[in-house]
Amino acid sequence: MNRTPLAIVAATLVTAMCAACGGSATPAVTVTAAATTVTASPIETPMPASSSAGAVESTPAAAETTPAVEAANIKVPNGVGKDYQSAQDLWRAAGLHVAPATDATGAHRLPVIDSNWVVLSQDLKAGSTVPADTFITATVKKYSDS
């Protein structure tokens, strides 16, 4: 089987990808496939056209300063009685981090499909005010548990 076309395609792709990166010249690329060696010559990429004034204008990016963001206090939403997925969505939307849940049965199960579990309690009291990015933990059980 003659591998010459494959080597040519590979060399062409490598050369084109290097040229697309914006370099003005691409180093020679050698591709070896079986007993066939193909060397691609460097490709010059055209320089951008200059403006009517004869020089390419460049505008430095404006230095943006962002004020320090203070951690806001948020009111903890009530997730008790909701399925665990909905409660997590509610807490995250409020700005809380959700820690791994505790299995109410003591079997140390992990709620893999969160919507199959119901929240029995939460460690941050609903309605309390806490800093954003505070962790909340739920105690959950499967809907099928007695």
Legacy VTK file of the C-alpha trace (Angstrom):
# vtk DataFile Version 3.0
C-alpha trace
ASCII
DATASET POLYDATA
POINTS 146 float
0.000 0.000 0.000
1.437 3.369 -1.023
1.321 5.850 1.867
2.523 8.880 -0.062
-0.892 10.623 -0.232
-1.328 10.191 3.526
2.085 11.700 4.214
1.342 14.641 1.926
-2.014 15.259 3.612
-0.409 15.073 7.066
2.367 17.475 6.093
-0.126 19.874 4.534
-2.348 19.836 7.631
0.563 20.412 10.005
1.852 23.261 7.864
-1.595 24.846 7.566
-2.204 24.597 11.319
1.137 26.238 12.068
0.403 29.007 9.585
-3.039 29.575 11.152
-1.390 30.346 14.493
-0.328 33.720 13.123
3.411 33.209 12.660
5.057 34.984 9.749
6.966 31.874 8.729
6.535 28.215 9.530
9.529 25.907 10.029
9.929 23.024 7.628
7.946 19.949 8.618
9.109 16.415 7.871
6.611 13.575 7.998
7.702 9.962 7.642
5.165 7.284 6.786
6.441 3.767 6.167
9.278 4.174 3.634
8.104 7.514 2.251
9.426 10.838 3.557
7.813 14.141 2.603
9.256 17.524 3.535
7.015 20.569 3.391
8.609 23.928 2.843
7.820 26.900 5.058
4.765 28.950 4.163
4.876 32.706 4.485
1.709 34.206 5.908
0.722 37.618 4.585
1.106 40.587 6.874
-2.061 42.571 7.650
-2.744 45.514 5.367
-1.632 48.825 6.773
-3.964 51.733 7.371
-4.237 54.668 4.964
-1.694 56.574 7.075
0.894 53.919 6.232
1.171 52.315 9.643
-0.849 49.706 11.438
-2.563 51.316 14.369
-2.725 49.496 17.650
-4.786 50.634 20.554
-3.606 49.564 23.980
-6.310 47.911 26.044
-7.746 50.200 28.651
-6.674 49.158 32.096
-9.777 48.106 33.924
-9.869 48.256 37.659
-12.425 46.249 39.537
-13.328 47.298 43.037
-12.923 44.709 45.751
-16.164 42.830 46.126
-17.253 42.404 49.685
-18.971 39.184 50.648
-22.661 39.967 50.786
-24.897 38.580 53.463
-27.681 36.388 52.152
-30.852 34.937 53.604
-30.748 31.111 53.683
-33.597 29.587 51.631
-35.653 26.717 53.028
-34.917 23.426 51.247
-36.646 21.129 53.754
-39.322 18.980 52.103
-37.941 19.555 48.606
-36.158 16.945 46.548
-32.412 17.232 47.096
-31.696 18.449 43.545
-34.194 21.318 43.804
-32.865 22.273 47.238
-29.282 22.360 45.923
-30.351 24.540 43.000
-32.112 26.909 45.405
-29.131 27.150 47.751
-26.589 27.631 44.970
-28.729 30.338 43.347
-28.734 32.143 46.694
-24.913 32.045 46.810
-24.281 29.109 49.139
-21.911 26.177 48.628
-23.517 22.756 49.062
-21.489 20.266 51.116
-22.072 16.512 50.693
-25.364 15.371 52.187
-25.771 13.145 55.227
-27.845 9.953 54.864
-30.591 10.097 57.502
-30.706 6.283 57.782
-27.067 6.108 58.906
-26.216 3.753 56.033
-23.766 6.309 54.611
-25.329 6.118 51.144
-24.537 8.783 48.583
-27.429 10.504 46.818
-26.351 9.720 43.254
-29.651 10.688 41.634
-30.404 13.749 43.746
-34.033 14.050 42.664
-34.780 10.641 44.304
-33.921 12.023 47.756
-35.898 14.353 50.015
-34.334 16.945 52.337
-35.301 16.269 55.971
-33.201 19.044 57.532
-30.490 21.548 56.745
-27.612 22.703 58.930
-28.012 26.424 58.195
-31.357 27.450 59.595
-33.786 28.649 56.930
-34.243 32.409 57.110
-30.928 33.039 58.871
-28.507 35.559 57.392
-25.019 34.304 56.513
-22.132 35.516 54.340
-22.241 34.411 50.707
-20.090 31.343 49.937
-21.000 29.709 53.265
-21.388 25.918 53.176
-24.740 24.246 53.823
-25.300 20.558 54.499
-28.554 18.651 54.143
-29.752 15.495 55.842
-31.566 13.427 53.240
-33.329 10.116 52.744
-34.689 8.323 49.705
-38.357 8.773 48.999
-38.634 4.961 49.139
-37.174 4.775 52.691
-39.664 4.218 55.503
LINES 1 147
146 0 1 2 3 4 5 6 7 8 9 10 11 12 13 14 15 16 17 18 19 20 21 22 23 24 25 26 27 28 29 30 31 32 33 34 35 36 37 38 39 40 41 42 43 44 45 46 47 48 49 50 51 52 53 54 55 56 57 58 59 60 61 62 63 64 65 66 67 68 69 70 71 72 73 74 75 76 77 78 79 80 81 82 83 84 85 86 87 88 89 90 91 92 93 94 95 96 97 98 99 100 101 102 103 104 105 106 107 108 109 110 111 112 113 114 115 116 117 118 119 120 121 122 123 124 125 126 127 128 129 130 131 132 133 134 135 136 137 138 139 140 141 142 143 144 145
